[in-house]
Amino acid sequence: MTPLWKNLKSTFAHAFAVPSGKEPFSEEELALVDKAADFVVKKRMAAPAVLFLESLLPMSFLGNQVMVFLQPIIASFFSPLEYERLAQILERRESIALFIERIEERQDKKVRKCDGVTG
């Protein structure tokens, strides 16, 4: 292998790698994810949201791009600063799994509450 080829190969070996961002979420970030999860459950969109998010899991780095696409719909429920921060949170790989977890927790609480009232 020529030195030029080795140099190019080492340069582009991780050209499309996305940083893992293993640092823990801050309390502010968790509160914002919780607010978004509450909104999803309140609007009775938990199942479609989880299905959609599960389908994005292999391409989680596109999460913030989805936020840009959905901005006209979602921005009316969040302040511009919150919306921008939520988009930044969704850039992290583990954020979609966290968002799914928080939606499912809230949905389970809602179902248990309804079962307790009617059952």
C-alpha positions as CSV (number, residue, x, y, z in Angstrom):
1,M,0.0,0.0,0.0
2,T,1.4,3.4,-0.9
3,P,2.0,6.1,1.7
4,L,-0.6,8.3,0.0
5,W,-3.3,5.6,0.2
6,K,-2.5,4.9,3.9
7,N,-2.8,8.6,4.6
8,L,-6.1,8.9,2.9
9,K,-7.4,5.7,4.5
10,S,-6.5,6.9,8.0
11,T,-7.9,10.4,7.3
12,F,-11.3,9.1,6.1
13,A,-11.6,6.0,8.3
14,H,-14.0,7.8,10.7
15,A,-15.3,10.5,8.4
16,F,-18.9,9.7,9.0
17,A,-18.6,8.7,12.6
18,V,-21.0,10.5,15.0
19,P,-19.7,11.2,18.5
20,S,-21.4,9.0,21.1
21,G,-21.9,11.8,23.7
22,K,-21.8,9.5,26.7
23,E,-22.0,12.4,29.2
24,P,-25.1,12.2,31.3
25,F,-28.1,14.4,30.6
26,S,-28.4,17.5,32.8
27,E,-31.5,18.1,35.0
28,E,-32.5,20.8,32.6
29,E,-32.3,18.5,29.6
30,L,-34.3,15.8,31.4
31,A,-37.0,18.3,32.4
32,L,-37.3,19.3,28.7
33,V,-37.5,15.7,27.6
34,D,-40.2,15.1,30.3
35,K,-42.1,18.1,29.1
36,A,-42.1,16.8,25.5
37,A,-43.1,13.3,26.7
38,D,-46.0,14.8,28.7
39,F,-47.1,16.6,25.6
40,V,-47.1,13.5,23.5
41,V,-49.0,11.5,26.1
42,K,-51.5,14.3,26.7
43,K,-52.3,14.5,22.9
44,R,-52.8,10.7,22.9
45,M,-49.9,10.2,20.5
46,A,-47.8,7.8,22.6
47,A,-48.1,4.8,20.4
48,P,-47.4,6.6,17.1
49,A,-44.6,8.6,18.6
50,V,-42.9,5.5,20.1
51,L,-43.3,3.7,16.7
52,F,-41.8,6.6,14.9
53,L,-38.9,7.0,17.3
54,E,-38.2,3.3,17.3
55,S,-37.9,3.5,13.5
56,L,-35.4,6.4,13.9
57,L,-33.3,4.6,16.4
58,P,-30.8,3.1,13.8
59,M,-30.4,6.7,12.4
60,S,-30.6,8.6,15.7
61,F,-28.3,11.2,14.5
62,L,-31.1,12.4,12.2
63,G,-33.3,13.3,15.3
64,N,-32.6,17.0,15.2
65,Q,-33.3,17.0,11.4
66,V,-36.7,15.6,12.1
67,M,-37.2,18.5,14.6
68,V,-36.4,21.0,11.9
69,F,-39.0,19.3,9.7
70,L,-41.7,19.3,12.5
71,Q,-40.9,22.8,13.7
72,P,-44.1,24.5,12.4
73,I,-46.2,22.0,14.4
74,I,-44.2,21.5,17.5
75,A,-42.9,25.1,18.0
76,S,-46.3,26.4,19.0
77,F,-46.1,24.2,22.2
78,F,-42.5,25.1,23.2
79,S,-40.7,28.4,23.5
80,P,-38.1,29.0,20.7
81,L,-35.3,28.4,23.2
82,E,-36.8,25.1,24.5
83,Y,-37.4,24.0,20.9
84,E,-33.8,24.7,20.0
85,R,-32.5,22.9,23.1
86,L,-34.7,19.9,22.4
87,A,-33.3,19.7,18.9
88,Q,-29.8,19.8,20.4
89,I,-30.7,17.0,22.8
90,L,-31.9,14.8,20.0
91,E,-28.5,15.0,18.3
92,R,-27.2,12.7,20.9
93,R,-27.5,8.9,20.1
94,E,-29.0,7.9,23.5
95,S,-31.6,10.7,23.5
96,I,-34.1,8.8,21.4
97,A,-34.0,5.8,23.7
98,L,-34.5,8.2,26.7
99,F,-37.4,9.9,25.0
100,I,-39.1,6.6,24.3
101,E,-38.6,5.5,27.9
102,R,-40.1,8.7,29.2
103,I,-43.1,8.5,26.9
104,E,-43.7,4.9,27.9
105,E,-43.4,5.7,31.6
106,R,-46.0,8.5,31.3
107,Q,-48.3,6.3,29.2
108,D,-48.1,3.5,31.8
109,K,-49.0,5.9,34.6
110,K,-51.9,7.2,32.6
111,V,-53.2,3.7,31.9
112,R,-52.8,2.7,35.6
113,K,-54.6,5.8,36.7
114,C,-57.5,5.1,34.3
115,D,-57.7,1.4,35.3
116,G,-57.8,2.4,39.0
117,V,-60.7,4.8,38.4
118,T,-62.8,2.5,36.2
119,G,-61.7,-0.9,37.6
